[in-house]
Amino acid sequence: FVNSKMLFIFAFQTGHTTGPSLNNDKLYKFAYSAEVYVDQVKASLQKSAGYRVSFGVDVNLLWRNPDNDDDQLIKITIKDVQVENVNERPAAKNIFKGKSTEKIIRKEYLEALQRPIVVELVRGKVKTFYSYQNEPGFTQNIKRGLASLFQLQLHSGSSREVDISGKCNTTYHVRQDQVTKIKDLGSCETEKKRFTSHNRILDVSTKATSATVYVLEDSFIKSIKAEENFVFVLNYRRKTGAKIVSKQRLELKSVQAGMGLIAAKQVAGVIKTLDPNYVAMPLEAAPVKSECKKCPSLSEHWQSIRENMHPDKLSKPEAAKSFLSFIQNIRKATKEEILKIIKSENKEFLPQVVDAVTSAQTPESLEAVLEFLDFKDASTFILQERFLYACGFASRPSETLLKSLTEKFKGDVASQETRETLVIVMGALIRKLCDRGGCKLPAVVEAKRLILNRLEKARKDDNVQMYLLALKNALLPEAIPVLLKYAESGEGPISSLAATALQRYDPSFLTKEVKETMNRIYHQTRKVHEKTVRTTAAAIILNSNPSYMEVKNILLSIGELPMEMNKYMLSMIQDILHFEMPSSKTIRQVLKDMRAHNYDRFSKMGSSSAYTGYITRGPDVSSTYSLDILYSGSGILRRSNMNIHVFDRNTELHAIQVVIEAQGLESIIAATPDEGEENLDSFAGMSAILFDFQLRPVTFFQGYGDLMSKMLSATGDPMNVVKGLVLLTDFLQEVQLQSGPTASAEFMGGLAIDISGGMEFSLWYRESKTNVKNRVAMYIAGNTEVDSFFVKTGMETTLETETALDFISTVQFSQYPFLVCMQMDRVDSPLRTHMTKYESLPSGRRYTARRGKAATLAGNEYPLHQENSNMCKKVFSAKSDSAGSWF
């Protein structure tokens, strides 16, 4: 197969310095070979999948401008085409064995390939490419690659050149008898399809290089070696990746007597004399795509995977695998085909269909799902939620999507919960579009204005919280003053929500005004605040490059705070020190002052705590878990917070956060509320962040009456926070190889997830328990392929795993100090990887090489501080064998 770096050898006229020039009446005969390899990134090429194309190339000069020696017409003809394995294989594994080139390529394509092309060269660069109009696209691209090889300048320097790859930055290095041509493939302007995931950690890193070396001898190009390398690596697991290597070699075999020049003054005259059917064409490659002749329809494919998408199987890798394959097929489908499946499916499977259709993110899929869903009908609430959450997780949202949701929000929405989710998702889409430079898009400007204006006019607490949640996702710099106002002046949940929204901003956005407000909240200089808001304010201060005095004032406050808040702040300081967080250096300086660091201050009792540890530390990414829990003075939970962060050297991803908050429960056990919390209404609920997307919070109970009814009717079952299928990694890059074929790399990662949580309470045993269950299964699929129309070669890689992570907090308040035990447990996690390399012909003949590996990551109870371990021993030794009455 001809590679676009395939280079030809020309005789240079003495003193001719701007580009190659052929001698008159000569025929230059070359031997050419192009090799393509596909394999894992660090694998040896000797075992790679691939193929080799070789042929002879005849080149002769047709015409030279009598007024300008640097203006020439050159004819190029391909002859004696051969296709074979790139590596030796036994006959049984050789797909080309016993097949002639004519059978492999097909007679009509081979004839088209061997029809000559004509190239006009001006000062060493291709001015015009002439070929026949109705030829197959792939043979035309091979010829475009040949024409591109004529571009050669004989002096060092850089320029923008147009060739088969598009318009690219090209640099020449000339040294004696050698010219090196370096093409910056990342700079090429091309129409090739490419999309990436929103977050860098979930994305794929790419690297592409192209170099061609011309060796000259006696004013001729003696030989040419060219090589392109394309590497694709999954950022969060660099072992999962692929490379495409394309090598070309061209050697001058002989120079013979050739045809004489055609006499003419203009190029047009020469072309007309040669063959009036020649037409001028673009040098950039034309799109070519092999058609799938036996592929199942969308309906047939859905029926084949349908059972894997049953609700009971949604935490299994097979569900994530089927989800990804379904998305791929939806992306090729029409709106009518998609609607046919949506309208015919039952209520058990329909939510999963909505997940996939929305995640496909094509105009057709969006039109189909919006036509199906009726936001005026409250009975389809679950489907509306699944659609909206899939929009929130969108890997590459469009302006059209945000505009559609904004219109829905401004219209009639039957369910208040759906209305809340709508605006929360709009906030997430604003952030994603802004991150990609789309903050000034009309739909983004309109959505931002709508949220900020309606928040300003909102009077009901529920509406205020709804817009604050949207801002918590949007993270707009212009929203910071609004969030500061609600954090300092708001009441209860509103103040807490605004503070946690500010906590999500990058510290670079936290101005002097922000820190001054957080200090006022923490030290209560203007009004009394709840513990949850004060501790959030302290966390913001300590995580945003605090000054010496800010840290000192926080440390001096410990001892004057409510008892459990004292303990919580101590734990936070100790956690920052043990985990070497950025502010640890300043804290250590302050601790040299004995007024801040003394036994009285650092020996405060209580059960609240904060702890951070590593889940994994690796060369690709690392992940941390943090658990912090804050109690009221009566021993009842105020807030538990579980976080998992994933990060590399440049980027961080907030993978999971589950927060359970409770308030106003002291009356149940006749306890005294803490300062500032005397009039709080009874409430418990849960809030979650998943992959940087704040979900709509879930309420366990609201008000004393609701609390008592749920105590009496409770089943003990956890409440679902999020359940469904999420598209995590969504990467596609098409590559134009310089020899003509199209290559592509596609990586998709799907997550089947089920997060639930509950708060149980036993008056009889004076014990409370919170339990957050995380069930996840992941499936990653990568397919890297070179498609030359008459042969395909590539590699498929898959990775699958499933795990369960439980965070349990048990409190016994039958005595004081009460006993608290926190547990974070992960079950055994199987990890399976598979790799398949292949070569195939359209006839169906196929070679495959498979390799698989299975391992189990042992279950683990993640360590917390030693004090917690000691407390757990007491809790479990004191627990009765009988169960209490739970809600």
N, C-alpha and C positions, 0 to 999 in steps of 0.2 A: 504494500500500500504506500502511496506516495506521501511523504510528509512535507508540510509547507516549508520546513527548514531545509528541504532537499535542495542542494545547490549545484549549480552548473559551472562548467569551466570554460572560460573564454580566453582567446589569445588577445593580449593587449597590444595596441599599436605603440610603438616607441613614442614616449612623450605624452601619451594619452593618460590623463590623471583623474578625470571626473567619474569614470565608470567603465564597465567592461565593454569591449568592442571586439567583434569577430572579424576575422580576415575574410576577404572576398573569395568566392568560389571554393569554399571549404565546407566539409561536412564533419561535425564533431560528434563522435560516438561515445556515449557514456554508459556505465553500468550503475544502476541505482538500486538501493534496498532501503526499505522502511520497516522498522520493528516497533511493535507496541507490546508493552508489558503492563499487567495489572496485578497488584499483590498488596500484602500488608506493608506498612511503612518501612520497617527495618528488615524485611525479608530479602533473601538473595534472589536476583533475577533468574537464576538457573532453574528455579521451580515455579516461576510465575506462569499465569495464564497469559495467552497472547498469540500473535501471529506475525508472519513476515510476508511482505509483498516485494517482489523484485521485478525489474524490467529494464529494457534498454531504452535510452532516450537519444534521439537524433536531433541535433540543433544546427541550423544553418541561417546565414544572413540572407534576407530577401531584398532589402533596399536600404540605402544610406542616403540621407538628405544631402544633395550636392552642395547646399549652402551651409551645412552644419554636421560635422562628423559625429557629433554627440546625439544625433537623432537617427535611430535605426529601427528597422522592422525585423523581427526574428521569428522564425518558424520552429515550433517544438512538436515532435512526434513521439508517442509512446509505442513501444514494440515488445513482443515476447513477454507477456505478463505471466508471472508465476505467483501462486499463493501457497504457503506452507506453515507448519508449526514454527514458532519462534524457538522452542526448546525441543530436543529430541524426545519422541514418545514411542512406546511400543505400538505396533500396527493396530491393535485393538482399541487404543486410546487416541488414535490419530483421525480426526474428523475429515481430513483432506485425503486420506488414503484411498486410492482408486478413483479419485474424481479429477477430471481434467479442469483446467482453468475456465474453459467455456461453460462447464456444468456448474462450477462454483459461482462464477460471476454472472452467468447467463449470456447467451450469444449476442442478444441485441445490446446489452450493456457493455460487453467487451468491444463490440464494434464501435460504439459511441466513444469509449475510452481511447481508442486508437485513432480517432479522427484528430488531425493536427489543430493546434491553436496558433495564433499570431499575436505577438506582443510588440508594442511600440515602446522603445526605451529612449528617454531623453535625459542626458547627464546621469546615466546609471540608474534612474528611477522609472518604474512602469508608469507611462502616461495613459496608455489604452490597452485593454485586454479584449481580444476578438475571439469569439467562438460561435458555435451553432446554437440557436435559440431554444429549440425544443428537446435538448438533451436531458437525460435524467440528472437530478440535482447532485447526486453523489459523484458522478463522473465529472461533472462540471467543477465540483469543489477540488477534485484531485488536480485538475488542470489549473485552477486558480492557485493552488499551492505551488505548482511548477512555475507559473508566471511570477509569483512572489519571490522566487529564488533569484531572479535576475537582478533584484535590487541590491546593488553593491557599490559602495563608494570607496575610493582608494586614498582617502585622507581621513585622519582621525577627527571625530566630532559627533555631535548629536543632532537629531532632527525628528520631526513627527512624520512617520511613513504610513501609507495605506497599503495593507496587504491582505491576505486571506483572514488574518486575525482581527482586522478592523484598523482603526487609526491609532498607532501606538508610538510611544517614545522609544527611539532606537539609537544606540550608541555604537560607534565604530572605533576600534583601536587598531591602528596600522603599525606593523613593526617588521621591517625588511620584507621577507617573502610570505608574511602571514597577516591576514586580516581577521579580526574577531568581531563578530556582530552580536550585540547583546540587546535583546528586546525586553522591555519592561511590560510584562503581560498584564500587570495590574493597572496600567495606564490606558489600555486599549478601549476605545469607544466601539461598542458592539451591541447588537440587539439580543444577545444570548440571555436566556432566562436565568435569573438569580434571585433567591430570597434567603433570608437568614432569620434566626430566632431573636426575640427581643433582648433577652439577657445574655451577656457574653458567656457566662458560665455554662448555660444550657446550649450554647452555640458550637459551631465547628470552626476551627482555625484552618486557614488555607495558606499555602505557599506555592508560588509558581515561578519557574525560572526557564529561560530560553537562551541558548548560546549556540552560535554557529562559527566554526573555524574554517576559513579558506586557506589552503596552502598554495602558494604561487611558485611556478618554476619556469624560467625563461619567458617571462611575460604571460604565462598561462596560469590558469587555476588548475593545479595538479589534482587536488582532492578536496573534498568537503566533508566535515563531520559535524553533525548537528544533534542537539539533544534538548528535549523539553522534559521538565519534571513538574508534576502537579501532586501536591500532598494535601490530604484532608484528615484532620484529627479532631476527635470529639474532645472538647475542652475538659469535661469532668471525668473522662476516662481515656487517657491518651493511647492506651493499648488498642482502643477501638478506632481504627483509622484505615486509610487506604492511600495508595499512590498509583499514579499513571506515569509511566516512563515511555517516551517516544524517541527513538533513535533513527537517524538517517545517515546514509553514507553514499557519496557520489564520487565515482572515479573516472577519469578520462582514460579510455581504452585505445582510441586511435583517432587520427585526423586524416580524412580522405578527401579526394577531389570531389567537389560538389557542384550544385547548380550555379549558374551565373546569376547576377543581380537582375531584378526587374527594372526596366527603365521607366521612370515616372518622376514628375516633379512634386506630386502630393501623395500623402498616405492613402487617401481615398481611391486614387487611381490604381495603386498597387493592390489594395483589397479587392476592388472590383475585378481586376484582371485575374487574381488568384481564385476567388470564389465569391460571387455576389451574395451568397447566403450567410457570409460572416456578418455578425453584428457586434457592436461594442457593448460590453457588459461591465458591471461593477466588479472590482477585484475582491471585495469582501465576500466571505462565504455566504451562500444562500442557505436558508433553513432546510434541513432534510430530516425526516423522521420515518423510521420503519413502522409499518402498520402491523398491528397484532391481528392475525387472521383467525385465531381460535380462542380469543379471549372471551370469557363469559360476560353477559350483560350485567348491569348493575343489580337487577332483581335476582338473577341467578347467583351472583356473588353473595348477595345478602342472605339468601337462603342457605348457602353453604357454611356461613359463619354465625348464623343467627343464634344458635343454642349457646355459643360461647359468650353471648352478650346478655344472658339471663341475669336478672338482679342478684340472684344468689351466688353468681360466679364473678362478681365485679371486683373482687380483690385478688383475682388470679391472673398470672401473666398471659394466659391464653386470651383473656378479655382484652387486654391492652394490645396484643398482637392483632387480633381481629379488628379492633378499633382503627389501628393504623392502616391496615390493608383496605378497609372500607373507605377511609378518607381518600386514599389514593384513587380509588375507583369513582368516588363522588366527584373528584376534581376533573374527571374526564366526561362527566355526565351532563345531560341537559336538564333544565328546570323541570320539564315534564316527567323525565325519568325519576328524578328525586321526589317529586310530589306524589308519584304513583306509590312509592314505598311508604312515605309518611302517612298517606291517607289510608293505606291498607293494613297498617300494623296495629296490634292491640296495645292496651295501656301498660302491660308489663315491659314490653320491649321499646315502646315509643320514646321514653326518655333517653335511652342509649342511642337511638337513631338521631334524635335531636342533637345530642352531644357531637356525633360524628359529622352531621350535615353542617352544623355551625362551625365546627373546627376546620372544615374543608376550606373556608374563606375564599370561595370563588363568587363572582357576581350571581351566577346561577343558583348556587346553594343558598345564598342570602335571600334572594328573591323568593325561592321556594319556601323556606322556613317562615319568612315574614307573611307570605300569603296564607300559610296554614294556621299560624298562631293568631288567636283573637284575644287581644288584651282587654276587651270589654267583657270577656267571659271568665269569671272567677273559678269555674270548675276545672280549667286547664292550668291552674296555678303552678303545679309541679313542672309541667312542660315549659312554661314561661321562665321559671327559675333556672331550669337546666340550660335553656337557650341563653339567658343573660349571663350565667356563670361562664359558659363556654366563650361568650364574647369577652368577658373580663380576662380570661386566660389567653385570648387571641395572640398568636405568635407574631403576626404582622397585620394589625388592624388597618382598615382603610378609612378614609374620610367619609366614604359613603355609609359605612357601618355606624359611625358616631352620629352622622346626620339622621339616619333612620331611627336610632334610639332616642335622639332628642325630640324628633317629631312624635314618637310614641309617648314620651313623657309629657309633652304638652297636650296630648289628646286625652281621651277617656280611658282610664285604667281601673278595672273593677276592684282589684285587690290592693290594699294599702301596702302589704308586704312586697308585692311585685313592683309597686311604684317606688318604694325605698330601694329595692335592688337595682331598678333601672338607673336611678341617679348615682348610686354607688359605682355601678359599672361604667357610667359615663365618665366619672372621675378617673377610673383606671385607664380608659381609652385616651383621655386627654393627656395623661402622663406619658403613655407609650408613643403617641403621635408627636408630642413635644420632644421626647428623647431622640426622635428621628428627624428633628429639624422642622416639624410641621406645626409649631405653635401659632403661626400666623395664618393657617388655613381657615377659610371662612367657617367651616363646621366647628373647628376647635374654638375659635373666637366666640361664636354664638353660644356654645355649651358652657364655656367659662363664665360668660356674662350672665347666663341664665342661673347658674348655681350661686354665684356671688350676689346677684340682685335678689333672688328669692330667699336666700339666707338672711339678708338684711331686713326683709319684710316679714319673716317668719315670726309668729307669736307663740305657737304651740311648741312644747318641748320636743315632741316626737318629730316635728318638721325640722326644728333646729338640728337635732341629732342626725337626721337623714342627710342634710346638706353638709354637716361637719364630716360625716363618714365619706362623702364624695370628695371633700377637700383632703381628707386623710389619704385617699388614693391618688389624687391629682398632684399633690405636693407642689402647688404653684407658689413661686416666690411672692407674688402679689397677695396671696392669702394669709401670709404670716401675721400682719397686723390684726386681721379679723380673728385668727386663732388665739392671739395673745389676749384680745378683749374677752373672748369667751372663757379662756383658761383662768383669767384672774377674776372676772366679774360673774361668771356663770355659777350655777348651783349644781351640786351632786354630779350625776352622770355627764352632764354637758361640760362642766369644767374638766372632768377627768378625760373625756373624749378629746377635747381641744388640746389638752396637754400631751396626750399620747400621739396625736397627729403631729405636733411640733417635734416630738421625739423621733419621728421617722425621717425628718429632714437631714440631709448631709450637714455636718457641723459647719461647713463653709457658709451656709445660709443663716446660721444663728448669730445674729448681730448683737451689738452691745445692748440694744433695747430688749432683745429676747432674753438675754442673760439677766438683765436688771429685773425684768418681770418675773423670771423664774426664782430669783433670789427673794423678791417680795413675797411670792407665794409660799416658798419653803419656810421663810422666817416669819410669815404671817404679819407683815408690817402694816397692812391695810385692812385685812379681814381674816377671820378664822376659816381655814380650809380643811377638807377631809384628808385623812392620812394618804389615801390613794393618789390624790393630786399632789400633795407635798413630796411624796417619795418619787413621783415621776419628775417633778421639777428638779429635785436633787440629782436624779440620774442624768437629766439634760445638762445640768451645770457640769457634772463630773465627766461627761463624755464629750465636752466641747472646749477643750484646752482651757481649763479653769485657771484663774490667777491664784497666787499664794493666799491672798486674803479670802477669796471665795471658799477655798478648801478649809482654811483655818476656821472660818465662821461656821461652816457645816460641822466640823469636828467639835467645836466648842458647844454646839447646840445639843450634842448627844449627852444625855443625862437630864436635860430639861424637857425632853419629848415624852409623849405617852409611852408607857412601858414597852409595848410590842414594837412601836416605831423606833425606840432606842435600839432594840435588838436588831431590827431590820437594817437600819442605817449602819450599824457596826458590821453586819454581815456584808453589806454592799462595799464598804471600805476595804474589808479584808479580802473580798473577792477581786477587787481591782488590783490589790497588791499581789495576790498569789497568781493571778493570771497575767500579770505584767501588762495591764491595759495602759493606753497613752497617758492618763493622768497619774499613774502610779509614782512617777518621779517627783511630781509636785507634792503628792501626799506624803512621801517619805521625808521631804524637806520640812513639811509642817510638823510631822511626828517627832522631830528633834526638839520641839518646844514642849516641855513637860506639862504646860497648862492644857495642851491639846491631847497629850499622850500620857495618861496616868491610869493607875489600877482602877480608880473609882469609875472612870469613864468607860474603860474597856472590860468591865466585869458585869455589865448590866445583864439581868436575866431576861428570859423570854424564849419563845419558840419560833419566831419569824426568822427567815433566813434567805440568803441569796448565794447561789453557787454556779460557777461556769466551769465546764471541762471539755475536753476534746472527744469527739466520736471517732474521727479519723484524722490522721496527719499524713499527707502523702505528697509526692512530687507534683501531682496535677492540681488537686484541690484539697483543702482541709475543711472539716466541719466541726462545729462546736454545739454543745447543748448548754442551755442555762435554765435553771429552775429557781424561781424565787417565790416566796410565799409570805404573805403579810396577814397577821391575825389581829382581831380586836382584843382589848384587854380581857374580855370574858372568855377568850379561847375559841371564838367562832371565826371561821374564815372570812377575811375581807377581800383578798385577791390572791389567786395563784396564777403564775405566769410561766408557761413552758415555751422555750424558743429553740429553734435549730437554725443556725446560719451556715451557709456554705460560702467559701471564699477562695480566691487565688491571690496572686500578687497585686492585681489591679482592680478586681471587682468583687462585690459581695452580693449574695442572694439570701434574702430572708425566706428560707424554705418553708418553715412552719412556725406559727405562733398560736397557742391556744390559751386564752385567758378566761378564768372563771372568777366572777365577782359576786359577792354577796354583801348585803347590808340590812340593817334594821331587824336582825334576828335575836337581839338580846332579850326581848320580851318573852321569848319561848322558854328561856331558862331563868327568867327573873333576874337577869344580870343588868349592870349599869353600863350604858353606852359610853364610849370615849368622848372627850371634848369635841364639840362641833358636830357630833353625830346623833344628838339626842332626838331629833325630829325626823330621822330618815325613814322613809317608807320601806316596808319589807320587800326585798327584791333579791333574785339570784338569776344569773344568766351567763352566757358564754359568748365569747367573741374570738374569731379566728382570722389569721392571715395565712394565705397559702401562696407560695411563690410570688411574694411581694404584692399580692392582691388582697385587700381587706374585704372579707365577706360580710354579709349582713348578720349582725349579732342575733343570737337565739335567747329567748327568755324562758327560764325554768318556771318562775312564778313572779307575779307582780301584785303587791298588796297583801295584807294579812289574811283576808278572806280567801284569796287564791292559794296562799301558802297552806292554810288549814285544809282546804278541800283536796289539795294534792297530797298532803300528809295522809289523809284518810283513804284516798283512792289509788295511791301510788302502786305501781307494779315493780318498781326497781329497775325497769329497762332504761338504758341510756338514751339520751336524745341525740338525734342525728344533726350534725353541723354541716357536713358536705359529703355527698356520695355521688360518684360519677366517674367519667373518663376525661382526662386532661391531656391535651397535646403539649408536650414540654419542648421537645426539640423538633424544629421544622426547617430543614436546610436543603436547598437545592442549588447546584451550580452547574450550568452547561459550559462546556469548554470546546473551543474550536481548535483541533490539532492542526498544525501547519501543513501536514501532509494531506488533509482533506476530511477525515472522518470527524464526527461529533462525539465528544465524550461527556459524561455527566456523573455527578456524585450527589446522591440523595441520602440524607440521614434523618430519621424520624424517631422520636422517643415518646412513648405513650405511658400514662400513669393511670392505673385503676385505683381509686382511693375511696376510703370509707373512714371518716373521722366522726366520732361520737363522744359525748361526755355526759356526766351526770353528777349530781350532788345528792348524797344520801345522808339522812339524819335520823338518829335514834335517841329519843328522849329517855327510853327505858335504860339503855346502856350508856347514856350521856356520851355518845360518840358520833362523830361526823366523818364522812369520807367523800372525797372527790376523785373521780376516775375519768381520765381522758384516754380513749382508745384510738390508736392510729393504725389502720390496716392499709397497706399499700402494696401494689405489684407494679413492676416496671418492665417494659419491653422496648428495646432499642433495635432498630433495623437500619442497616446501611447497605446501599447498592451502588457500586462504582462500575461504570460500564463504558466501553468504547464501541460505538455502533458505526460500522462502515457499510451498512446496508446489505452487503453480501456475506458478512460474517460479524458476529458479536462476540466480545470477550469481556469478562468482568469478574467481580467478586462480591458476594453477599456476606455480610456479617450480622450476627444477632447476639443480643445479650438479654437475659431475662432473670429477674429476681423477685422475691416476695418476702415481706417481713411484717412484723407487728410490733408496735412500740406502745407501751402502756405507762402512763404517769398516774400514780396513785398516791393520794395524801390522806392519811388517817390521823384523826385527832381524838384523844380521849380527855374529856374535860370533867371527869368525875372527881378529880383532885387537883390541887394546885401546888406547884406548877403543872399544867396539863402536859400530857404526852403527845408528841407529834412525830409521825414517821412518814417520810417521803420516799417513794420508790420510783425508779425509772427503769423499766425492764424491756429487753428486746428478745424475741424468740429466735431460734435457729433460722438462718436465712440462706436458702439454697441459691447458688449463682451458677447459671449455665451459659456457656458461650459456644457459638457455632460459626464456622467459616466455610464457605463453598466458593471455589474458583471454577470458572466455566468458560467454554468456547462452544459456539453453536452456529449452525447453518440454517437458513430459512427452511430447508427441507425437513428439519427436525433432528438431524444428526447432532449429537451433543456430547461433549466431554465434561465431566465434573470431577473435582477432587474435594473431598469433605474432611473436616476435622472438627472435633468437639471436645469440650472440657467442662467438667462439673466439679463444683466445690461447695462446701457449706461453711458459712460464717457462723461460728458458734454463738449461741445466745449469750446475753450479758446483762447483768444488773449494773447500771452505770454508777460509779462511785460519787457520793456527795461528801460533805464534810464529816469528820469523825464523830462529831456531836450527834449528827443525824443517825449514824450507825448505832451508836450506843442507845439512842432513844428507841429505835426500831426493835431492838432486843427486848426492851421493857414492854413495849406495846404488845408484841406477839406472845410474850410470856404471860401477860396479864389478861389476854383476851379469853373470853368464855367460848366454849365449843358451840353454844347455841347462838342463833341469829336474832337480831332485834327486829323491830318494825321499821322498815325503811321507806323513805320517799325520795 
